[in-house]
Amino acid sequence: MGRLSQAFQRLSKRERLLVSAMLGTLVIAIVLGLYFVLQGKIDKLEANIAQEQDSLRQIYAATGEFRMAKERFDSTRGLAQKNAELNLTTAVAELAEKISFEAVDPRTGPLGKKDLKEYLEFKGTKEKQVGPRKKKPAGTKNASTDGYYQRDQEVTFKENIPFATIYELLERIEESGDMLFVTDMRLDRSRLDPERAGQGKIVVSTFYWQGELEE
C-alpha cells in the first residue's frame, strides 16, 4: 500500500487527477453495478411476494365455493349411501299409487277411475358400475365415481293411459327425494285417441354408493 502511495505521489498533478478520476469512475461503476444487481433481486422478490399474495387472495375467495361444493358432495354421498337399500320397484309403484285417471276400453267404453299402478308392468332391475371399470394403475387417484353404482328399473305402460297422467308420474319421479331419474323413455301415440298413449315404456334409475372399489 505504501508503494502505491509513493508511486501516486511521484505522478504529476495532472496524472494524479486522471488516476483519481479513473478510480472514482471505477468505484461509481462498481456501486451502480451492485445497485442494479440488488435492485433486480429486490424487484424479483417483490414480484414473487405479489404473486403469492394474489394466489392467497384467490384461495380465500374460492374457500366459500369450495365449502359449498364439499357440502353438496357430502350430501349427495349421504343420499347415495341410503339408496343402496332402496327398492326401486317399490319406490316407483308407491308414486304411481298416488295417481289415478279415467280409464277407457276402446271396445266397451269408459271404465271409471283407475289407479295408475294397475296399468304398469315392472321388469327385473338391472345394476351396473358407474364410471370406468378397468383397474387403475398403482398410484392413480380414485375417480369421483368410485364406489357408485346405477340401478335401473324398466316400467312398461299398458295402452290408453292419458299422456297427462304419464307426465304427472314423470314429474313425481324427478321430484322424489330418493334420487330417482328417468333415463330412457319411449311412448307411442294411440291410433284411436291422440291424447292417450299406445304402447310405451320408461326406465327409472337411481344411483347408490357402496364404498371404494377394490384395487
C-alpha positions in Angstrom: 0.0 0.0 0.0 2.9 2.3 0.8 4.5 1.7 -2.6 1.2 2.6 -4.3 1.1 5.8 -2.3 4.7 6.7 -3.2 4.1 5.9 -6.8 1.0 8.1 -6.7 3.0 11.0 -5.2 5.6 10.8 -7.9 2.9 11.4 -10.5 2.4 14.9 -11.8 -0.6 16.8 -10.7 -2.5 16.2 -14.0 -1.7 12.4 -13.8 -2.9 12.3 -10.2 -6.2 14.0 -11.3 -6.6 11.4 -14.1 -5.9 8.5 -11.8 -8.3 9.8 -9.2 -10.9 10.3 -11.8 -10.5 6.8 -13.1 -10.6 5.4 -9.6 -13.7 7.4 -8.8 -15.3 6.2 -12.1 -14.4 2.6 -11.2 -15.9 2.9 -7.7 -19.1 4.5 -9.1 -19.4 1.8 -11.7 -19.0 -0.9 -9.0 -21.6 0.7 -6.8 -24.0 1.1 -9.7 -23.4 -2.5 -10.7 -24.2 -3.7 -7.2 -27.2 -1.4 -7.0 -28.7 -2.8 -10.3 -28.0 -6.4 -9.3 -29.5 -5.9 -5.9 -32.4 -3.9 -7.3 -33.1 -6.7 -9.8 -33.2 -9.2 -7.0 -35.5 -6.9 -4.9 -37.8 -6.4 -7.9 -38.0 -10.2 -8.4 -38.7 -10.8 -4.7 -41.4 -8.2 -4.7 -42.9 -9.7 -7.8 -42.9 -13.2 -6.1 -44.5 -11.8 -3.0 -47.2 -10.0 -5.1 -47.9 -13.3 -6.9 -48.1 -15.2 -3.7 -50.4 -12.6 -2.2 -52.6 -12.8 -5.3 -52.7 -16.6 -5.0 -53.7 -16.4 -1.4 -56.5 -13.9 -2.3 -57.8 -16.4 -4.9 -57.6 -19.2 -2.4 -59.5 -17.1 0.2 -62.1 -16.1 -2.4 -62.6 -19.7 -3.5 -62.9 -21.0 0.1 -66.6 -20.4 0.3 -67.3 -22.0 -3.1 -65.1 -25.0 -2.1 -67.0 -25.4 1.1 -70.4 -25.3 -0.6 -69.2 -27.8 -3.2 -67.9 -30.0 -0.4 -71.2 -29.8 1.4 -73.1 -30.7 -1.8 -70.7 -33.6 -2.4 -71.1 -34.9 1.2 -74.9 -34.5 1.0 -75.1 -36.4 -2.3 -72.8 -39.1 -0.9 -75.1 -39.5 2.1 -78.2 -39.9 0.0 -76.4 -42.3 -2.3 -75.4 -44.4 0.7 -79.0 -44.7 1.8 -80.1 -45.6 -1.7 -78.0 -48.8 -1.5 -81.0 -50.4 0.3 -83.7 -48.7 -1.9 -86.2 -51.0 -3.6 -86.6 -49.2 -6.9 -89.7 -51.2 -7.9 -91.5 -50.3 -4.7 -90.5 -46.6 -4.9 -92.0 -46.2 -8.4 -95.1 -48.2 -7.5 -95.7 -46.0 -4.5 -95.6 -42.9 -6.6 -98.0 -44.5 -9.2 -100.4 -45.4 -6.4 -101.0 -41.7 -5.8 -102.1 -41.1 -9.4 -105.5 -42.0 -10.9 -107.1 -41.4 -14.2 -110.3 -42.1 -16.2 -109.7 -45.4 -17.9 -111.2 -46.3 -21.2 -111.6 -49.6 -23.0 -111.7 -48.9 -26.8 -114.2 -51.8 -27.2 -116.5 -51.3 -24.3 -116.1 -47.6 -23.4 -115.3 -45.9 -20.0 -114.1 -48.0 -17.1 -114.2 -45.3 -14.4 -111.3 -44.2 -12.2 -108.3 -46.4 -12.1 -105.0 -46.3 -10.2 -102.1 -45.9 -12.5 -100.2 -48.6 -10.7 -102.7 -51.2 -12.2 -101.5 -50.2 -15.7 -97.8 -50.6 -15.1 -95.7 -53.7 -15.5 -92.3 -53.9 -13.8 -89.3 -55.9 -15.2 -86.4 -57.0 -13.1 -84.0 -54.3 -12.1 -80.5 -54.1 -13.6 -77.4 -52.8 -12.0 -74.1 -51.5 -13.3 -71.0 -49.8 -12.1 -70.7 -46.1 -12.7 -67.6 -44.8 -14.5 -64.6 -46.8 -15.8 -64.4 -50.5 -14.9 -60.8 -51.0 -15.7 -58.4 -51.4 -12.8 -56.5 -48.2 -12.2 -52.7 -48.2 -12.3 -50.9 -48.1 -9.0 -50.6 -44.6 -7.6 -53.6 -43.3 -9.6 -56.0 -41.3 -7.6 -59.6 -42.6 -7.2 -62.1 -41.2 -9.6 -65.1 -39.3 -8.2 -67.3 -42.2 -9.4 -65.5 -44.9 -7.5 -67.9 -46.9 -5.3 -71.0 -45.6 -7.2 -73.5 -47.9 -9.0 -76.6 -47.4 -11.1 -79.8 -49.4 -10.6 -82.3 -49.4 -13.5 -86.0 -50.3 -13.4 -87.9 -50.7 -16.7 -91.5 -49.8 -16.5 -93.9 -50.8 -19.3 -97.3 -48.9 -19.7 -100.5 -50.6 -20.8 -102.4 -48.9 -23.6 -104.8 -46.0 -23.4 -103.2 -44.1 -20.5 -103.6 -40.3 -20.9 -100.3 -38.6 -21.7 -101.1 -36.1 -18.9 -101.2 -39.0 -16.4 -97.8 -40.3 -17.6 -96.3 -36.7 -17.4 -97.6 -36.5 -13.8 -95.7 -39.7 -13.0 -92.6 -38.4 -14.6 -92.8 -35.2 -12.5 -93.2 -37.1 -9.3 -90.2 -39.3 -10.2 -88.0 -36.3 -10.8 -89.2 -34.6 -7.7 -88.7 -37.6 -5.5 -86.3 -37.4 -2.5 -85.0 -40.9 -3.4 -82.7 -39.6 -6.2 -84.8 -41.1 -8.9 -84.2 -40.2 -12.6 -85.9 -41.0 -15.8 -83.0 -42.1 -18.0 -84.9 -43.5 -21.0 -88.4 -43.2 -22.4 -90.4 -44.4 -25.4 -94.1 -43.6 -25.9 -96.3 -44.2 -28.9 -99.5 -42.3 -29.5 -102.7 -44.2 -29.6 -104.3 -44.6 -33.0 -107.7 -44.2 -31.5 -107.1 -41.2 -29.2 -104.2 -38.7 -29.7 -104.5 -37.7 -26.1 -103.6 -41.2 -24.9 -100.6 -43.3 -25.2 -100.3 -46.6 -27.1 -97.5 -48.9 -26.0 -94.7 -47.3 -24.2 -92.0 -47.7 -21.5 -89.7 -45.7 -19.3 -86.5 -46.6 -17.4 -86.3 -45.2 -13.9 -82.7 -45.1 -12.4 -81.1 -44.3 -9.1 -77.5 -44.1 -8.0 -76.1 -45.5 -4.9 -72.7 -45.8 -3.2 -71.2 -48.9 -1.6 -67.7 -47.7 -0.8 -64.4 -47.6 -2.7 -63.8 -50.2 -5.3 -61.2 -52.8 -4.5 -57.8 -52.4 -6.2 
